[in-house]
Structure formats: structure tokens, C-alpha cells
Amino acid sequence: MSGWDDRHKAPIVVWTSVADLRVDGRQRHIVKPEDEHRLTLDVLLEPRDSDTLIVALHGALNRDVYTPPRFEWMGTLAGRKESVLFLSDPTITLSERLRLAWYVGNASDNIPERYAQLIRTAAVQCGATRVLFFGFSGGGFAALSLAAVMPGSIGIAFSPQTSIGSYYEQFSDMFAEDVFPECRDYADVEATYGSRVSLLARYANAAPDTTFLYAQNTGDTHHMRRHYEPFRELTEGRAGAHFRLREDSDGHTVPPKEYLLEILDECASGDLQPASPREASLSL
């Protein structure tokens, strides 16, 4: 043990490599690579006696209120029977003004790929054969991104962005300036890192056994028009593609807790139709 996190009431263990990580009860794991060009991964893991691991992803942070690491959904997921892994996005640590960075990483560090390695390691040690990614808004983007990187998992996204470039310019411009300063502008970022910043690019050639449930609030007109509709047009009809529409509010708000848990229950139970028979068990 390397310390104690009083805020999250968990022992802290620091590793230099994902391959070294060892699970021993509820812990905060920090993976701080010796390579200075790689970002520090920061997670909170609660292993339970279950064949399912829920991976919880956060959205935008009010930097006046929250400081990284951010482990979102702790209240919502309290008391679940599944193991839970809370991931903080290390990308937002690149700038004090960043509120949202979509778990993209930077030019020298592909965070979805590195987190996928960590999640596989955690799942094996927790005895989980099913992985569910769970997030809202920017966290929903990350849930769908990671699901595409990890065939056999399920991405659960509530009113996500599906393209950073289709979000509000103030966010995409700040993201480009602070995360990819070597690029001229956001257009240059997208041209260089297409599938990392756009789910349309990532899912254009996604593995055929990629499974997701995309739940959209119809009252959120911005996300309906600029994110949901293009993504549904691209993926509708594919095996493993599931869409849910319902009106929760007139804006971009978190769905009611009961609805979030209902969707989680469905996916955790195995009732959601997978893309192919081999998805019944996560390929680790």
C-alpha cells in the first residue's frame, strides 16, 4: 500500500505498469508510467463476487467544484452486486481549464487502448467475464469508444456526444488547444486522430461483434440532431446495435436514477441481444 485516500475511503496502490496491477479488495490504483510522455491512470476498483464488471465513466467536470481524480456514479452504483471500476480521465489533467476531454489522451498516449489493457487485467482478477461500460454525455462517448476497442463488452451510453467536432465550439476548440497543441486547430486534430475523437470514424469499421445500448433523451435537441441521428444512421441495423428513445427533460440532463438502473439491470442480466454468440463471454 502506498497511502490512503480519505476522500474515497480506500487504500492507494501505485504501479508503473498495468501488467503489474494486482487486485486485493477495494483499492484506488494509480498507474504512473516511468515514461514521462504517458499520462497517469487513476481508478477506484470495488471487486465483488460477480461475473460482471461495470466500468463507470465521468462526463464534464466543474473545475471550481471537482478536482481530479473524478469517480462518477458512486452513489448510483452503491449496493450493486457487480464489481465496479471507476475510471478518471487523465486527459483533463493536461490543463486546469479543461472540463471535458472524452478519455482521448494526447499525441503520445492513446488512453482508450491503455485503459482497455487495465480493464482486461482487472476483469480477469475479479473473475468477470462480462464488462459493461457506463456513462452519460462525455462519459457516454467514452463508453462507446471503449466498447469498440474491447469486443465482447457492452457500451451503455446516455445522451452521449458522438463527435467532439459536433459539440459546442468552445469545448472542441479548448480541447484542441490544450490536448493537441501541435495541431493547427480542431480540424487538424480530427484529420490526424479521426477514430479517437469521432465515434462515427471509430464505428465506420468497428468489429462486427461490437455491442452497445444508446439511450437518448428526445428533449435534448442538440444531441438528438448533431450526435444521435448521424450515429444511428451509420449503425442502425447492425447486430449488437440497440437504441432507446424517451423524453426526460428539455435539455442535456442526467436521466432518472431508476431508468439508469433499469438499463444496467437489463445489460447485466444478459437479456440484451449480443452481436454474436461469442459475446456471451468477454474475450480477454
C-alpha positions in Angstrom: 0.0 0.0 0.0 1.3 3.5 -1.0 -1.1 5.6 1.0 -4.7 6.3 2.0 -7.4 8.2 0.0 -9.5 9.8 2.7 -11.9 11.3 0.2 -12.8 8.0 -1.3 -12.1 5.9 1.8 -9.7 3.5 0.1 -6.1 2.4 0.2 -3.9 3.7 -2.6 -1.6 1.4 -4.6 0.8 2.8 -7.2 2.1 0.8 -10.1 4.5 1.6 -13.0 2.7 -0.7 -15.4 -0.8 -2.1 -16.0 0.7 -5.5 -16.2 1.9 -5.2 -12.6 -1.5 -4.4 -11.2 -2.8 -6.8 -8.5 -6.3 -6.6 -7.1 -6.7 -7.0 -3.3 -10.1 -5.7 -2.2 -11.4 -2.2 -2.6 -8.5 0.0 -3.7 -7.5 3.1 -5.6 -5.0 2.0 -8.2 -2.6 4.6 -9.8 -0.6 3.6 -12.8 2.2 6.1 -13.1 4.5 5.0 -16.0 8.2 5.6 -16.0 7.8 7.1 -19.5 7.2 10.8 -18.9 5.2 11.1 -22.1 2.5 8.8 -20.8 -0.3 10.0 -18.6 -1.1 8.7 -15.1 -4.1 6.3 -15.0 -6.2 6.7 -11.8 -9.0 4.3 -10.9 -11.1 3.1 -8.0 -11.9 -0.6 -8.0 -14.6 -2.4 -5.9 -14.4 -6.2 -6.6 -17.4 -8.2 -5.8 -18.5 -11.8 -6.2 -19.9 -11.4 -9.7 -19.2 -12.4 -13.3 -19.8 -8.8 -14.4 -17.6 -5.7 -14.1 -19.3 -2.3 -14.5 -16.8 0.4 -15.8 -18.1 3.8 -14.7 -17.0 6.9 -16.8 -17.4 10.5 -16.0 -18.5 13.5 -18.1 -17.7 17.2 -17.8 -16.2 18.5 -14.6 -16.9 21.8 -13.0 -13.2 22.6 -12.1 -14.4 25.0 -9.4 -16.1 22.1 -7.6 -14.2 19.0 -8.6 -10.5 18.1 -8.8 -9.2 15.0 -10.5 -9.5 12.2 -9.9 -13.2 12.1 -10.6 -15.0 8.8 -9.8 -18.6 9.4 -11.0 -21.7 7.3 -10.3 -20.6 6.2 -6.8 -24.0 6.9 -5.3 -25.9 5.4 -8.2 -23.9 2.2 -8.2 -23.7 1.8 -4.4 -25.1 -1.6 -3.4 -24.8 -3.2 -6.9 -23.8 -6.8 -6.8 -21.4 -6.4 -9.8 -17.8 -5.4 -9.4 -17.4 -1.7 -10.2 -14.4 0.1 -11.7 -14.5 3.9 -11.7 -12.1 5.5 -14.2 -10.9 9.1 -14.0 -9.9 10.7 -17.3 -6.2 11.6 -17.1 -6.6 13.8 -20.2 -8.2 16.6 -18.2 -5.0 16.9 -16.1 -3.3 18.4 -19.1 -4.9 21.8 -18.4 -6.6 23.4 -15.4 -9.3 24.9 -17.5 -10.3 21.6 -19.3 -13.8 20.5 -18.2 -14.2 17.7 -20.7 -11.7 15.6 -22.6 -13.6 12.4 -23.6 -10.9 10.0 -22.4 -8.9 10.6 -25.6 -5.4 11.0 -24.3 -2.9 13.1 -26.3 -0.4 12.7 -29.2 1.9 10.3 -27.2 -0.7 8.4 -25.2 -3.8 6.6 -26.6 -5.9 6.4 -23.4 -8.7 4.1 -24.8 -6.1 1.5 -25.6 -4.2 1.8 -22.3 -7.4 1.7 -20.3 -8.6 -1.3 -22.2 -5.5 -3.2 -21.0 -6.2 -2.1 -17.4 -9.8 -3.2 -17.7 -8.9 -6.6 -19.0 -6.4 -7.1 -16.2 -9.0 -6.0 -13.6 -11.7 -8.2 -15.1 -9.6 -11.3 -15.0 -8.6 -10.8 -11.4 -12.2 -10.0 -10.4 -13.4 -13.2 -12.1 -15.6 -11.1 -14.5 -16.5 -12.5 -18.0 -18.8 -9.6 -18.9 -17.8 -5.9 -19.0 -20.3 -3.1 -19.1 -19.2 0.5 -19.9 -21.5 3.1 -18.4 -21.6 6.8 -18.9 -23.6 10.0 -19.7 -22.6 12.8 -22.1 -18.8 12.8 -22.4 -18.7 9.6 -20.3 -21.2 8.1 -22.8 -18.8 8.9 -25.6 -16.0 7.1 -23.7 -18.4 4.1 -23.1 -19.0 3.7 -26.8 -15.3 4.3 -27.6 -14.1 1.6 -25.2 -16.8 -0.9 -26.2 -15.4 -0.7 -29.8 -11.9 -1.2 -28.5 -13.0 -4.2 -26.4 -15.1 -6.7 -28.5 -17.2 -8.8 -26.2 -18.1 -5.9 -23.9 -21.2 -3.7 -23.9 -21.2 0.1 -24.1 -24.1 1.8 -22.4 -24.3 5.5 -23.3 -26.9 8.0 -22.2 -27.2 11.1 -24.5 -23.5 11.0 -25.5 -21.6 13.1 -27.8 -20.6 11.0 -30.9 -18.2 13.5 -32.4 -16.2 16.1 -30.5 -16.3 18.3 -33.5 -20.1 18.4 -33.5 -20.2 19.5 -29.9 -20.1 23.2 -28.9 -17.1 25.0 -30.4 -15.9 26.4 -27.1 -15.3 22.9 -25.9 -13.8 21.4 -29.1 -11.5 24.4 -29.6 -10.3 24.3 -26.0 -9.7 20.6 -26.3 -7.6 21.1 -29.4 -5.6 23.9 -27.9 -4.8 22.1 -24.6 -4.6 18.5 -25.6 -3.1 18.6 -29.1 -1.2 21.9 -29.2 1.0 20.6 -32.0 -2.1 20.7 -34.3 -3.2 23.9 -36.0 -6.9 23.7 -34.9 -9.6 21.1 -34.2 -10.0 20.3 -37.9 -6.3 19.3 -37.9 -6.9 17.1 -34.7 -9.7 15.3 -36.4 -7.8 14.7 -39.6 -4.9 13.3 -37.6 -6.7 11.3 -34.8 -10.1 10.5 -36.5 -11.3 7.5 -34.6 -10.2 8.8 -31.3 -12.2 12.0 -31.5 -15.2 10.8 -33.6 -17.3 7.7 -32.9 -18.5 8.0 -36.5 -15.0 7.3 -37.6 -14.4 4.6 -35.0 -17.7 2.7 -35.8 -17.3 3.0 -39.5 -15.0 0.0 -39.3 -15.9 -1.4 -35.9 -15.6 -5.1 -35.2 -18.8 -6.9 -36.2 -19.3 -8.2 -32.6 -19.4 -4.7 -31.0 -22.5 -4.3 -28.8 -23.9 -1.1 -27.4 -27.1 0.4 -26.0 -27.6 4.1 -26.9 -30.2 5.8 -24.7 -31.2 9.3 -25.9 -33.3 11.9 -24.3 -35.5 13.2 -27.1 -35.9 16.6 -25.3 -32.2 17.2 -25.8 -32.4 18.7 -29.3 -28.7 19.5 -29.7 -27.7 15.9 -29.0 -30.6 14.4 -31.0 -29.7 16.3 -34.1 -25.9 16.6 -34.0 -25.0 13.3 -32.3 -27.8 10.7 -32.1 -29.1 11.0 -35.7 -25.8 10.7 -37.5 -24.6 7.8 -35.3 -27.9 5.9 -35.7 -27.9 6.4 -39.5 -24.4 4.9 -39.5 -25.0 1.9 -37.2 -28.7 1.0 -37.3 -29.4 -2.5 -38.4 -26.1 -3.9 -37.2 -26.1 -6.8 -34.9 -25.5 -5.6 -31.4 -26.8 -2.1 -32.0 -29.5 -1.0 -29.7 -31.3 2.4 -29.4 -33.7 3.7 -26.8 -35.6 7.0 -27.1 -37.6 8.7 -24.3 -38.1 12.2 -23.1 -36.7 13.0 -19.7 -36.3 16.8 -19.9 -36.0 19.7 -22.3 -32.2 19.8 -22.1 -29.0 17.8 -21.6 -29.6 16.3 -18.2 -28.8 13.0 -16.4 -31.7 10.5 -16.7 -33.6 9.5 -13.6 -31.7 7.0 -11.4 -34.4 4.4 -11.8 -34.0 4.4 -15.6 -30.2 4.2 -15.3 -30.5 1.2 -13.1 -33.2 -0.4 -15.3 -30.9 -0.3 -18.3 -28.0 -1.6 -16.2 -30.1 -4.5 -14.9 -31.0 -5.4 -18.5 -27.5 -5.4 -19.7 -26.0 -7.1 -16.6 -28.6 -9.9 -16.8 -27.6 -10.9 -20.3 -31.1 -10.0 -21.7 -29.6 -7.6 -24.2 -29.1 -9.3 -27.5 -25.4 -9.6 -28.2 -23.8 -9.1 -31.6 -22.7 -12.7 -31.9 -22.7 -15.8 -29.8 -19.1 -15.4 -28.7 -20.0 -12.2 -27.0 -21.7 -14.2 -24.3 -18.2 -14.3 -22.8 -15.7 -11.4 -22.9 -12.7 -12.1 -24.9 -9.8 -11.4 -22.5 
